[in-house]
Amino acid sequence: MVTAIILINAERTKINDAAEQLAEIDSISEVYSVSGKYDLVAMVRVKSNEELSDLVTNQLKTVVGITHTETMLAFRAYSRHDLDAMFSI
């Protein structure tokens, strides 16, 4: 499983709409509105780097209002929760 964190800037008047559109994308498990330099954070869980590439280069461009993204690839998870078991249903 590939996990990525996408930091997103959006047009001020379209932040909520962008968040709702992002939440509808299957490979995005959560979308958070946040304070600071970015407007939204999307948590992505996909099976392969190819799926992540498709999401970032093709699917995100269809979301109205996004002006900038920064994608961070997770190397290792440190958690008390077994995320793989949670998402293998």
PyMOL Python script that loads the backbone (N, CA, C, O; Angstrom):
from pymol import cmd

cmd.read_pdbstr("""\
ATOM      1  N   MET A   1       0.851  -1.177   0.000  1.00  0.00           N
ATOM      2  CA  MET A   1       0.000   0.000   0.000  1.00  0.00           C
ATOM      3  C   MET A   1       0.895   1.237   0.000  1.00  0.00           C
ATOM      4  O   MET A   1       1.874   1.311   0.742  1.00  0.00           O
ATOM      5  N   VAL A   2       0.546   2.196  -0.835  1.00  0.00           N
ATOM      6  CA  VAL A   2       1.252   3.465  -0.930  1.00  0.00           C
ATOM      7  C   VAL A   2       0.401   4.522  -0.229  1.00  0.00           C
ATOM      8  O   VAL A   2      -0.784   4.678  -0.525  1.00  0.00           O
ATOM      9  N   THR A   3       1.013   5.237   0.692  1.00  0.00           N
ATOM     10  CA  THR A   3       0.331   6.321   1.393  1.00  0.00           C
ATOM     11  C   THR A   3       0.998   7.629   1.019  1.00  0.00           C
ATOM     12  O   THR A   3       2.224   7.736   1.014  1.00  0.00           O
ATOM     13  N   ALA A   4       0.180   8.625   0.704  1.00  0.00           N
ATOM     14  CA  ALA A   4       0.692   9.950   0.379  1.00  0.00           C
ATOM     15  C   ALA A   4      -0.157  10.998   1.087  1.00  0.00           C
ATOM     16  O   ALA A   4      -1.335  10.789   1.374  1.00  0.00           O
ATOM     17  N   ILE A   5       0.477  12.123   1.356  1.00  0.00           N
ATOM     18  CA  ILE A   5      -0.201  13.271   1.944  1.00  0.00           C
ATOM     19  C   ILE A   5      -0.113  14.383   0.904  1.00  0.00           C
ATOM     20  O   ILE A   5       0.980  14.750   0.472  1.00  0.00           O
ATOM     21  N   ILE A   6      -1.259  14.915   0.505  1.00  0.00           N
ATOM     22  CA  ILE A   6      -1.262  15.995  -0.481  1.00  0.00           C
ATOM     23  C   ILE A   6      -1.686  17.279   0.204  1.00  0.00           C
ATOM     24  O   ILE A   6      -2.790  17.381   0.740  1.00  0.00           O
ATOM     25  N   LEU A   7      -0.789  18.261   0.177  1.00  0.00           N
ATOM     26  CA  LEU A   7      -1.054  19.592   0.728  1.00  0.00           C
ATOM     27  C   LEU A   7      -1.607  20.443  -0.409  1.00  0.00           C
ATOM     28  O   LEU A   7      -1.040  20.477  -1.501  1.00  0.00           O
ATOM     29  N   ILE A   8      -2.710  21.124  -0.149  1.00  0.00           N
ATOM     30  CA  ILE A   8      -3.450  21.785  -1.224  1.00  0.00           C
ATOM     31  C   ILE A   8      -3.760  23.236  -0.892  1.00  0.00           C
ATOM     32  O   ILE A   8      -4.208  23.558   0.209  1.00  0.00           O
ATOM     33  N   ASN A   9      -3.513  24.105  -1.867  1.00  0.00           N
ATOM     34  CA  ASN A   9      -3.999  25.480  -1.811  1.00  0.00           C
ATOM     35  C   ASN A   9      -5.156  25.593  -2.788  1.00  0.00           C
ATOM     36  O   ASN A   9      -5.128  25.007  -3.870  1.00  0.00           O
ATOM     37  N   ALA A  10      -6.169  26.348  -2.403  1.00  0.00           N
ATOM     38  CA  ALA A  10      -7.348  26.522  -3.250  1.00  0.00           C
ATOM     39  C   ALA A  10      -7.787  27.978  -3.215  1.00  0.00           C
ATOM     40  O   ALA A  10      -7.454  28.734  -2.302  1.00  0.00           O
ATOM     41  N   GLU A  11      -8.543  28.343  -4.239  1.00  0.00           N
ATOM     42  CA  GLU A  11      -9.130  29.683  -4.248  1.00  0.00           C
ATOM     43  C   GLU A  11     -10.000  29.825  -3.005  1.00  0.00           C
ATOM     44  O   GLU A  11     -10.744  28.910  -2.652  1.00  0.00           O
ATOM     45  N   ARG A  12      -9.904  30.966  -2.349  1.00  0.00           N
ATOM     46  CA  ARG A  12     -10.588  31.183  -1.071  1.00  0.00           C
ATOM     47  C   ARG A  12     -12.078  30.859  -1.122  1.00  0.00           C
ATOM     48  O   ARG A  12     -12.614  30.276  -0.180  1.00  0.00           O
ATOM     49  N   THR A  13     -12.739  31.221  -2.186  1.00  0.00           N
ATOM     50  CA  THR A  13     -14.191  31.007  -2.274  1.00  0.00           C
ATOM     51  C   THR A  13     -14.567  29.581  -2.685  1.00  0.00           C
ATOM     52  O   THR A  13     -15.746  29.231  -2.714  1.00  0.00           O
ATOM     53  N   LYS A  14     -13.556  28.756  -3.005  1.00  0.00           N
ATOM     54  CA  LYS A  14     -13.843  27.401  -3.483  1.00  0.00           C
ATOM     55  C   LYS A  14     -13.261  26.308  -2.585  1.00  0.00           C
ATOM     56  O   LYS A  14     -13.260  25.138  -2.966  1.00  0.00           O
ATOM     57  N   ILE A  15     -12.772  26.665  -1.414  1.00  0.00           N
ATOM     58  CA  ILE A  15     -12.146  25.679  -0.525  1.00  0.00           C
ATOM     59  C   ILE A  15     -13.126  24.570  -0.154  1.00  0.00           C
ATOM     60  O   ILE A  15     -12.788  23.391  -0.254  1.00  0.00           O
ATOM     61  N   ASN A  16     -14.322  24.929   0.267  1.00  0.00           N
ATOM     62  CA  ASN A  16     -15.299  23.912   0.684  1.00  0.00           C
ATOM     63  C   ASN A  16     -15.724  23.019  -0.480  1.00  0.00           C
ATOM     64  O   ASN A  16     -15.851  21.805  -0.323  1.00  0.00           O
ATOM     65  N   ASP A  17     -15.942  23.621  -1.642  1.00  0.00           N
ATOM     66  CA  ASP A  17     -16.320  22.833  -2.818  1.00  0.00           C
ATOM     67  C   ASP A  17     -15.202  21.875  -3.213  1.00  0.00           C
ATOM     68  O   ASP A  17     -15.457  20.717  -3.543  1.00  0.00           O
ATOM     69  N   ALA A  18     -13.961  22.365  -3.178  1.00  0.00           N
ATOM     70  CA  ALA A  18     -12.821  21.508  -3.514  1.00  0.00           C
ATOM     71  C   ALA A  18     -12.713  20.356  -2.529  1.00  0.00           C
ATOM     72  O   ALA A  18     -12.460  19.221  -2.931  1.00  0.00           O
ATOM     73  N   ALA A  19     -12.901  20.633  -1.245  1.00  0.00           N
ATOM     74  CA  ALA A  19     -12.827  19.577  -0.223  1.00  0.00           C
ATOM     75  C   ALA A  19     -13.878  18.504  -0.474  1.00  0.00           C
ATOM     76  O   ALA A  19     -13.591  17.312  -0.361  1.00  0.00           O
ATOM     77  N   GLU A  20     -15.078  18.916  -0.809  1.00  0.00           N
ATOM     78  CA  GLU A  20     -16.151  17.952  -1.071  1.00  0.00           C
ATOM     79  C   GLU A  20     -15.857  17.113  -2.317  1.00  0.00           C
ATOM     80  O   GLU A  20     -16.110  15.908  -2.329  1.00  0.00           O
ATOM     81  N   GLN A  21     -15.325  17.748  -3.363  1.00  0.00           N
ATOM     82  CA  GLN A  21     -14.966  17.004  -4.572  1.00  0.00           C
ATOM     83  C   GLN A  21     -13.837  16.014  -4.292  1.00  0.00           C
ATOM     84  O   GLN A  21     -13.867  14.882  -4.775  1.00  0.00           O
ATOM     85  N   LEU A  22     -12.851  16.436  -3.521  1.00  0.00           N
ATOM     86  CA  LEU A  22     -11.736  15.552  -3.172  1.00  0.00           C
ATOM     87  C   LEU A  22     -12.212  14.351  -2.371  1.00  0.00           C
ATOM     88  O   LEU A  22     -11.753  13.230  -2.594  1.00  0.00           O
ATOM     89  N   ALA A  23     -13.124  14.578  -1.447  1.00  0.00           N
ATOM     90  CA  ALA A  23     -13.628  13.493  -0.593  1.00  0.00           C
ATOM     91  C   ALA A  23     -14.373  12.437  -1.398  1.00  0.00           C
ATOM     92  O   ALA A  23     -14.515  11.304  -0.938  1.00  0.00           O
ATOM     93  N   GLU A  24     -14.847  12.782  -2.583  1.00  0.00           N
ATOM     94  CA  GLU A  24     -15.560  11.835  -3.447  1.00  0.00           C
ATOM     95  C   GLU A  24     -14.620  10.921  -4.239  1.00  0.00           C
ATOM     96  O   GLU A  24     -15.064   9.926  -4.812  1.00  0.00           O
ATOM     97  N   ILE A  25     -13.336  11.249  -4.274  1.00  0.00           N
ATOM     98  CA  ILE A  25     -12.371  10.437  -5.015  1.00  0.00           C
ATOM     99  C   ILE A  25     -12.040   9.199  -4.182  1.00  0.00           C
ATOM    100  O   ILE A  25     -11.655   9.315  -3.019  1.00  0.00           O
ATOM    101  N   ASP A  26     -12.189   8.024  -4.774  1.00  0.00           N
ATOM    102  CA  ASP A  26     -12.050   6.762  -4.043  1.00  0.00           C
ATOM    103  C   ASP A  26     -10.730   6.607  -3.300  1.00  0.00           C
ATOM    104  O   ASP A  26     -10.731   6.132  -2.165  1.00  0.00           O
ATOM    105  N   SER A  27      -9.631   6.983  -3.883  1.00  0.00           N
ATOM    106  CA  SER A  27      -8.327   6.751  -3.255  1.00  0.00           C
ATOM    107  C   SER A  27      -7.977   7.773  -2.175  1.00  0.00           C
ATOM    108  O   SER A  27      -6.956   7.638  -1.501  1.00  0.00           O
ATOM    109  N   ILE A  28      -8.814   8.789  -2.009  1.00  0.00           N
ATOM    110  CA  ILE A  28      -8.602   9.765  -0.930  1.00  0.00           C
ATOM    111  C   ILE A  28      -9.454   9.342   0.256  1.00  0.00           C
ATOM    112  O   ILE A  28     -10.682   9.324   0.183  1.00  0.00           O
ATOM    113  N   SER A  29      -8.777   9.000   1.353  1.00  0.00           N
ATOM    114  CA  SER A  29      -9.501   8.484   2.519  1.00  0.00           C
ATOM    115  C   SER A  29     -10.036   9.585   3.425  1.00  0.00           C
ATOM    116  O   SER A  29     -11.089   9.426   4.042  1.00  0.00           O
ATOM    117  N   GLU A  30      -9.317  10.697   3.507  1.00  0.00           N
ATOM    118  CA  GLU A  30      -9.775  11.820   4.324  1.00  0.00           C
ATOM    119  C   GLU A  30      -9.328  13.129   3.682  1.00  0.00           C
ATOM    120  O   GLU A  30      -8.323  13.181   2.973  1.00  0.00           O
ATOM    121  N   VAL A  31     -10.087  14.174   3.944  1.00  0.00           N
ATOM    122  CA  VAL A  31      -9.706  15.536   3.558  1.00  0.00           C
ATOM    123  C   VAL A  31      -9.906  16.413   4.778  1.00  0.00           C
ATOM    124  O   VAL A  31     -10.968  16.395   5.401  1.00  0.00           O
ATOM    125  N   TYR A  32      -8.882  17.179   5.116  1.00  0.00           N
ATOM    126  CA  TYR A  32      -8.952  18.070   6.278  1.00  0.00           C
ATOM    127  C   TYR A  32      -8.804  19.509   5.828  1.00  0.00           C
ATOM    128  O   TYR A  32      -7.951  19.811   4.993  1.00  0.00           O
ATOM    129  N   SER A  33      -9.619  20.399   6.367  1.00  0.00           N
ATOM    130  CA  SER A  33      -9.341  21.825   6.219  1.00  0.00           C
ATOM    131  C   SER A  33      -8.402  22.173   7.370  1.00  0.00           C
ATOM    132  O   SER A  33      -8.614  21.753   8.507  1.00  0.00           O
ATOM    133  N   VAL A  34      -7.372  22.940   7.062  1.00  0.00           N
ATOM    134  CA  VAL A  34      -6.319  23.193   8.050  1.00  0.00           C
ATOM    135  C   VAL A  34      -5.945  24.670   8.084  1.00  0.00           C
ATOM    136  O   VAL A  34      -6.251  25.434   7.169  1.00  0.00           O
ATOM    137  N   SER A  35      -5.281  25.041   9.157  1.00  0.00           N
ATOM    138  CA  SER A  35      -4.751  26.401   9.255  1.00  0.00           C
ATOM    139  C   SER A  35      -3.305  26.383   8.768  1.00  0.00           C
ATOM    140  O   SER A  35      -2.687  25.325   8.655  1.00  0.00           O
ATOM    141  N   GLY A  36      -2.780  27.569   8.481  1.00  0.00           N
ATOM    142  CA  GLY A  36      -1.390  27.666   8.067  1.00  0.00           C
ATOM    143  C   GLY A  36      -1.232  27.923   6.589  1.00  0.00           C
ATOM    144  O   GLY A  36      -2.097  28.527   5.953  1.00  0.00           O
ATOM    145  N   LYS A  37      -0.124  27.461   6.046  1.00  0.00           N
ATOM    146  CA  LYS A  37       0.265  27.743   4.666  1.00  0.00           C
ATOM    147  C   LYS A  37      -0.658  27.091   3.636  1.00  0.00           C
ATOM    148  O   LYS A  37      -0.789  27.592   2.519  1.00  0.00           O
ATOM    149  N   TYR A  38      -1.292  25.987   3.998  1.00  0.00           N
ATOM    150  CA  TYR A  38      -2.160  25.259   3.077  1.00  0.00           C
ATOM    151  C   TYR A  38      -3.611  25.360   3.531  1.00  0.00           C
ATOM    152  O   TYR A  38      -3.891  25.648   4.694  1.00  0.00           O
ATOM    153  N   ASP A  39      -4.526  25.120   2.600  1.00  0.00           N
ATOM    154  CA  ASP A  39      -5.949  25.182   2.898  1.00  0.00           C
ATOM    155  C   ASP A  39      -6.536  23.816   3.234  1.00  0.00           C
ATOM    156  O   ASP A  39      -7.398  23.691   4.104  1.00  0.00           O
ATOM    157  N   LEU A  40      -6.050  22.788   2.524  1.00  0.00           N
ATOM    158  CA  LEU A  40      -6.578  21.439   2.684  1.00  0.00           C
ATOM    159  C   LEU A  40      -5.433  20.432   2.723  1.00  0.00           C
ATOM    160  O   LEU A  40      -4.364  20.661   2.158  1.00  0.00           O
ATOM    161  N   VAL A  41      -5.676  19.322   3.395  1.00  0.00           N
ATOM    162  CA  VAL A  41      -4.758  18.186   3.389  1.00  0.00           C
ATOM    163  C   VAL A  41      -5.569  16.956   3.024  1.00  0.00           C
ATOM    164  O   VAL A  41      -6.593  16.668   3.644  1.00  0.00           O
ATOM    165  N   ALA A  42      -5.102  16.230   2.010  1.00  0.00           N
ATOM    166  CA  ALA A  42      -5.776  15.001   1.586  1.00  0.00           C
ATOM    167  C   ALA A  42      -4.884  13.810   1.899  1.00  0.00           C
ATOM    168  O   ALA A  42      -3.701  13.806   1.560  1.00  0.00           O
ATOM    169  N   MET A  43      -5.449  12.808   2.541  1.00  0.00           N
ATOM    170  CA  MET A  43      -4.745  11.566   2.839  1.00  0.00           C
ATOM    171  C   MET A  43      -5.089  10.564   1.744  1.00  0.00           C
ATOM    172  O   MET A  43      -6.262  10.284   1.494  1.00  0.00           O
ATOM    173  N   VAL A  44      -4.070  10.031   1.099  1.00  0.00           N
ATOM    174  CA  VAL A  44      -4.253   9.143  -0.051  1.00  0.00           C
ATOM    175  C   VAL A  44      -3.692   7.770   0.283  1.00  0.00           C
ATOM    176  O   VAL A  44      -2.594   7.642   0.824  1.00  0.00           O
ATOM    177  N   ARG A  45      -4.462   6.760  -0.048  1.00  0.00           N
ATOM    178  CA  ARG A  45      -3.997   5.383   0.104  1.00  0.00           C
ATOM    179  C   ARG A  45      -4.354   4.635  -1.179  1.00  0.00           C
ATOM    180  O   ARG A  45      -5.525   4.460  -1.514  1.00  0.00           O
ATOM    181  N   VAL A  46      -3.306   4.197  -1.890  1.00  0.00           N
ATOM    182  CA  VAL A  46      -3.479   3.487  -3.151  1.00  0.00           C
ATOM    183  C   VAL A  46      -2.613   2.233  -3.152  1.00  0.00           C
ATOM    184  O   VAL A  46      -1.749   2.066  -2.291  1.00  0.00           O
ATOM    185  N   LYS A  47      -2.846   1.362  -4.114  1.00  0.00           N
ATOM    186  CA  LYS A  47      -2.093   0.108  -4.183  1.00  0.00           C
ATOM    187  C   LYS A  47      -0.735   0.259  -4.855  1.00  0.00           C
ATOM    188  O   LYS A  47       0.166  -0.541  -4.601  1.00  0.00           O
ATOM    189  N   SER A  48      -0.569   1.274  -5.713  1.00  0.00           N
ATOM    190  CA  SER A  48       0.686   1.378  -6.464  1.00  0.00           C
ATOM    191  C   SER A  48       1.050   2.839  -6.729  1.00  0.00           C
ATOM    192  O   SER A  48       0.224   3.745  -6.612  1.00  0.00           O
ATOM    193  N   ASN A  49       2.314   3.028  -7.089  1.00  0.00           N
ATOM    194  CA  ASN A  49       2.767   4.361  -7.477  1.00  0.00           C
ATOM    195  C   ASN A  49       2.065   4.837  -8.739  1.00  0.00           C
ATOM    196  O   ASN A  49       1.853   6.036  -8.918  1.00  0.00           O
ATOM    197  N   GLU A  50       1.703   3.905  -9.614  1.00  0.00           N
ATOM    198  CA  GLU A  50       0.996   4.266 -10.839  1.00  0.00           C
ATOM    199  C   GLU A  50      -0.373   4.871 -10.516  1.00  0.00           C
ATOM    200  O   GLU A  50      -0.796   5.837 -11.150  1.00  0.00           O
ATOM    201  N   GLU A  51      -1.061   4.294  -9.525  1.00  0.00           N
ATOM    202  CA  GLU A  51      -2.356   4.850  -9.109  1.00  0.00           C
ATOM    203  C   GLU A  51      -2.182   6.245  -8.524  1.00  0.00           C
ATOM    204  O   GLU A  51      -2.999   7.133  -8.770  1.00  0.00           O
ATOM    205  N   LEU A  52      -1.116   6.436  -7.748  1.00  0.00           N
ATOM    206  CA  LEU A  52      -0.838   7.759  -7.177  1.00  0.00           C
ATOM    207  C   LEU A  52      -0.541   8.752  -8.287  1.00  0.00           C
ATOM    208  O   LEU A  52      -1.012   9.888  -8.254  1.00  0.00           O
ATOM    209  N   SER A  53       0.240   8.323  -9.267  1.00  0.00           N
ATOM    210  CA  SER A  53       0.559   9.187 -10.400  1.00  0.00           C
ATOM    211  C   SER A  53      -0.701   9.614 -11.142  1.00  0.00           C
ATOM    212  O   SER A  53      -0.844  10.781 -11.506  1.00  0.00           O
ATOM    213  N   ASP A  54      -1.607   8.679 -11.366  1.00  0.00           N
ATOM    214  CA  ASP A  54      -2.863   9.004 -12.048  1.00  0.00           C
ATOM    215  C   ASP A  54      -3.684  10.005 -11.228  1.00  0.00           C
ATOM    216  O   ASP A  54      -4.249  10.950 -11.779  1.00  0.00           O
ATOM    217  N   LEU A  55      -3.744   9.795  -9.930  1.00  0.00           N
ATOM    218  CA  LEU A  55      -4.497  10.710  -9.071  1.00  0.00           C
ATOM    219  C   LEU A  55      -3.928  12.123  -9.162  1.00  0.00           C
ATOM    220  O   LEU A  55      -4.663  13.087  -9.376  1.00  0.00           O
ATOM    221  N   VAL A  56      -2.613  12.234  -8.998  1.00  0.00           N
ATOM    222  CA  VAL A  56      -1.979  13.558  -8.944  1.00  0.00           C
ATOM    223  C   VAL A  56      -1.999  14.259 -10.296  1.00  0.00           C
ATOM    224  O   VAL A  56      -2.253  15.462 -10.366  1.00  0.00           O
ATOM    225  N   THR A  57      -1.735  13.523 -11.362  1.00  0.00           N
ATOM    226  CA  THR A  57      -1.617  14.181 -12.670  1.00  0.00           C
ATOM    227  C   THR A  57      -2.916  14.277 -13.459  1.00  0.00           C
ATOM    228  O   THR A  57      -3.049  15.143 -14.324  1.00  0.00           O
ATOM    229  N   ASN A  58      -3.874  13.402 -13.173  1.00  0.00           N
ATOM    230  CA  ASN A  58      -5.117  13.413 -13.952  1.00  0.00           C
ATOM    231  C   ASN A  58      -6.357  13.786 -13.142  1.00  0.00           C
ATOM    232  O   ASN A  58      -7.128  14.652 -13.553  1.00  0.00           O
ATOM    233  N   GLN A  59      -6.549  13.143 -12.004  1.00  0.00           N
ATOM    234  CA  GLN A  59      -7.785  13.352 -11.260  1.00  0.00           C
ATOM    235  C   GLN A  59      -7.833  14.704 -10.536  1.00  0.00           C
ATOM    236  O   GLN A  59      -8.882  15.347 -10.506  1.00  0.00           O
ATOM    237  N   LEU A  60      -6.717  15.137  -9.958  1.00  0.00           N
ATOM    238  CA  LEU A  60      -6.742  16.401  -9.208  1.00  0.00           C
ATOM    239  C   LEU A  60      -7.014  17.608 -10.097  1.00  0.00           C
ATOM    240  O   LEU A  60      -7.580  18.602  -9.641  1.00  0.00           O
ATOM    241  N   LYS A  61      -6.618  17.527 -11.353  1.00  0.00           N
ATOM    242  CA  LYS A  61      -6.844  18.683 -12.241  1.00  0.00           C
ATOM    243  C   LYS A  61      -8.320  18.909 -12.544  1.00  0.00           C
ATOM    244  O   LYS A  61      -8.694  19.966 -13.053  1.00  0.00           O
ATOM    245  N   THR A  62      -9.163  17.922 -12.235  1.00  0.00           N
ATOM    246  CA  THR A  62     -10.596  18.084 -12.458  1.00  0.00           C
ATOM    247  C   THR A  62     -11.301  18.745 -11.277  1.00  0.00           C
ATOM    248  O   THR A  62     -12.474  19.104 -11.378  1.00  0.00           O
ATOM    249  N   VAL A  63     -10.594  18.908 -10.158  1.00  0.00           N
ATOM    250  CA  VAL A  63     -11.197  19.521  -8.970  1.00  0.00           C
ATOM    251  C   VAL A  63     -11.136  21.036  -9.113  1.00  0.00           C
ATOM    252  O   VAL A  63     -10.058  21.624  -9.203  1.00  0.00           O
ATOM    253  N   VAL A  64     -12.306  21.652  -9.133  1.00  0.00           N
ATOM    254  CA  VAL A  64     -12.407  23.095  -9.336  1.00  0.00           C
ATOM    255  C   VAL A  64     -11.870  23.842  -8.116  1.00  0.00           C
ATOM    256  O   VAL A  64     -12.237  23.543  -6.980  1.00  0.00           O
ATOM    257  N   GLY A  65     -11.002  24.812  -8.367  1.00  0.00           N
ATOM    258  CA  GLY A  65     -10.540  25.693  -7.307  1.00  0.00           C
ATOM    259  C   GLY A  65      -9.137  25.420  -6.803  1.00  0.00           C
ATOM    260  O   GLY A  65      -8.564  26.271  -6.123  1.00  0.00           O
ATOM    261  N   ILE A  66      -8.562  24.268  -7.111  1.00  0.00           N
ATOM    262  CA  ILE A  66      -7.198  23.985  -6.654  1.00  0.00           C
ATOM    263  C   ILE A  66      -6.222  24.854  -7.426  1.00  0.00           C
ATOM    264  O   ILE A  66      -6.268  24.917  -8.655  1.00  0.00           O
ATOM    265  N   THR A  67      -5.328  25.530  -6.690  1.00  0.00           N
ATOM    266  CA  THR A  67      -4.329  26.386  -7.329  1.00  0.00           C
ATOM    267  C   THR A  67      -2.920  25.830  -7.214  1.00  0.00           C
ATOM    268  O   THR A  67      -2.062  26.160  -8.033  1.00  0.00           O
ATOM    269  N   HIS A  68      -2.659  24.980  -6.201  1.00  0.00           N
ATOM    270  CA  HIS A  68      -1.313  24.444  -5.988  1.00  0.00           C
ATOM    271  C   HIS A  68      -1.408  23.195  -5.118  1.00  0.00           C
ATOM    272  O   HIS A  68      -2.229  23.124  -4.203  1.00  0.00           O
ATOM    273  N   THR A  69      -0.564  22.218  -5.412  1.00  0.00           N
ATOM    274  CA  THR A  69      -0.481  21.031  -4.558  1.00  0.00           C
ATOM    275  C   THR A  69       0.981  20.700  -4.289  1.00  0.00           C
ATOM    276  O   THR A  69       1.872  21.048  -5.064  1.00  0.00           O
ATOM    277  N   GLU A  70       1.197  20.031  -3.187  1.00  0.00           N
ATOM    278  CA  GLU A  70       2.506  19.473  -2.861  1.00  0.00           C
ATOM    279  C   GLU A  70       2.249  18.072  -2.318  1.00  0.00           C
ATOM    280  O   GLU A  70       1.520  17.902  -1.341  1.00  0.00           O
ATOM    281  N   THR A  71       2.846  17.078  -2.952  1.00  0.00           N
ATOM    282  CA  THR A  71       2.594  15.694  -2.580  1.00  0.00           C
ATOM    283  C   THR A  71       3.788  15.134  -1.819  1.00  0.00           C
ATOM    284  O   THR A  71       4.931  15.230  -2.266  1.00  0.00           O
ATOM    285  N   MET A  72       3.503  14.554  -0.676  1.00  0.00           N
ATOM    286  CA  MET A  72       4.535  13.918   0.135  1.00  0.00           C
ATOM    287  C   MET A  72       4.245  12.425   0.190  1.00  0.00           C
ATOM    288  O   MET A  72       3.129  12.017   0.513  1.00  0.00           O
ATOM    289  N   LEU A  73       5.240  11.617  -0.123  1.00  0.00           N
ATOM    290  CA  LEU A  73       5.110  10.170  -0.098  1.00  0.00           C
ATOM    291  C   LEU A  73       5.557   9.663   1.270  1.00  0.00           C
ATOM    292  O   LEU A  73       6.647   9.993   1.737  1.00  0.00           O
ATOM    293  N   ALA A  74       4.711   8.861   1.906  1.00  0.00           N
ATOM    294  CA  ALA A  74       5.053   8.315   3.221  1.00  0.00           C
ATOM    295  C   ALA A  74       5.955   7.098   3.048  1.00  0.00           C
ATOM    296  O   ALA A  74       5.668   6.213   2.242  1.00  0.00           O
ATOM    297  N   PHE A  75       7.040   7.058   3.805  1.00  0.00           N
ATOM    298  CA  PHE A  75       7.954   5.922   3.769  1.00  0.00           C
ATOM    299  C   PHE A  75       7.566   4.845   4.775  1.00  0.00           C
ATOM    300  O   PHE A  75       7.558   3.657   4.453  1.00  0.00           O
ATOM    301  N   ARG A  76       7.248   5.265   5.989  1.00  0.00           N
ATOM    302  CA  ARG A  76       6.988   4.327   7.069  1.00  0.00           C
ATOM    303  C   ARG A  76       5.929   4.929   7.985  1.00  0.00           C
ATOM    304  O   ARG A  76       5.912   6.138   8.215  1.00  0.00           O
ATOM    305  N   ALA A  77       5.055   4.086   8.503  1.00  0.00           N
ATOM    306  CA  ALA A  77       4.004   4.545   9.418  1.00  0.00           C
ATOM    307  C   ALA A  77       4.357   4.144  10.845  1.00  0.00           C
ATOM    308  O   ALA A  77       4.784   3.017  11.098  1.00  0.00           O
ATOM    309  N   TYR A  78       4.178   5.061  11.755  1.00  0.00           N
ATOM    310  CA  TYR A  78       4.356   4.798  13.173  1.00  0.00           C
ATOM    311  C   TYR A  78       3.012   5.069  13.832  1.00  0.00           C
ATOM    312  O   TYR A  78       2.628   6.222  14.028  1.00  0.00           O
ATOM    313  N   SER A  79       2.306   4.010  14.169  1.00  0.00           N
ATOM    314  CA  SER A  79       0.958   4.172  14.681  1.00  0.00           C
ATOM    315  C   SER A  79       0.589   3.016  15.583  1.00  0.00           C
ATOM    316  O   SER A  79       1.112   1.910  15.445  1.00  0.00           O
ATOM    317  N   ARG A  80      -0.312   3.278  16.502  1.00  0.00           N
ATOM    318  CA  ARG A  80      -0.865   2.212  17.325  1.00  0.00           C
ATOM    319  C   ARG A  80      -2.017   1.526  16.622  1.00  0.00           C
ATOM    320  O   ARG A  80      -2.518   0.509  17.103  1.00  0.00           O
ATOM    321  N   HIS A  81      -2.442   2.060  15.499  1.00  0.00           N
ATOM    322  CA  HIS A  81      -3.552   1.507  14.729  1.00  0.00           C
ATOM    323  C   HIS A  81      -3.010   0.704  13.561  1.00  0.00           C
ATOM    324  O   HIS A  81      -2.018   1.101  12.949  1.00  0.00           O
ATOM    325  N   ASP A  82      -3.629  -0.398  13.244  1.00  0.00           N
ATOM    326  CA  ASP A  82      -3.236  -1.211  12.104  1.00  0.00           C
ATOM    327  C   ASP A  82      -4.004  -0.711  10.885  1.00  0.00           C
ATOM    328  O   ASP A  82      -5.095  -1.196  10.587  1.00  0.00           O
ATOM    329  N   LEU A  83      -3.423   0.265  10.179  1.00  0.00           N
ATOM    330  CA  LEU A  83      -4.111   0.895   9.052  1.00  0.00           C
ATOM    331  C   LEU A  83      -4.376  -0.077   7.915  1.00  0.00           C
ATOM    332  O   LEU A  83      -5.420   0.003   7.268  1.00  0.00           O
ATOM    333  N   ASP A  84      -3.448  -0.996   7.658  1.00  0.00           N
ATOM    334  CA  ASP A  84      -3.671  -1.958   6.573  1.00  0.00           C
ATOM    335  C   ASP A  84      -4.905  -2.802   6.845  1.00  0.00           C
ATOM    336  O   ASP A  84      -5.682  -3.078   5.930  1.00  0.00           O
ATOM    337  N   ALA A  85      -5.093  -3.213   8.086  1.00  0.00           N
ATOM    338  CA  ALA A  85      -6.273  -4.024   8.426  1.00  0.00           C
ATOM    339  C   ALA A  85      -7.553  -3.204   8.282  1.00  0.00           C
ATOM    340  O   ALA A  85      -8.581  -3.730   7.856  1.00  0.00           O
ATOM    341  N   MET A  86      -7.496  -1.916   8.635  1.00  0.00           N
ATOM    342  CA  MET A  86      -8.667  -1.057   8.547  1.00  0.00           C
ATOM    343  C   MET A  86      -9.114  -0.862   7.102  1.00  0.00           C
ATOM    344  O   MET A  86     -10.311  -0.768   6.831  1.00  0.00           O
ATOM    345  N   PHE A  87      -8.157  -0.802   6.169  1.00  0.00           N
ATOM    346  CA  PHE A  87      -8.481  -0.489   4.785  1.00  0.00           C
ATOM    347  C   PHE A  87      -8.505  -1.698   3.882  1.00  0.00           C
ATOM    348  O   PHE A  87      -8.598  -1.541   2.665  1.00  0.00           O
ATOM    349  N   SER A  88      -8.425  -2.907   4.429  1.00  0.00           N
ATOM    350  CA  SER A  88      -8.426  -4.101   3.598  1.00  0.00           C
ATOM    351  C   SER A  88      -9.821  -4.730   3.484  1.00  0.00           C
ATOM    352  O   SER A  88      -9.973  -5.812   2.917  1.00  0.00           O
ATOM    353  N   ILE A  89     -10.817  -4.058   4.016  1.00  0.00           N
ATOM    354  CA  ILE A  89     -12.189  -4.573   3.986  1.00  0.00           C
ATOM    355  C   ILE A  89     -12.719  -4.586   2.575  1.00  0.00           C
ATOM    356  O   ILE A  89     -13.860  -4.987   2.348  1.00  0.00           O
TER     357      ILE A  89
END
""", "prot")
cmd.dss("prot")
cmd.show_as("cartoon", "prot")
cmd.util.cbc("prot")
cmd.orient("prot")
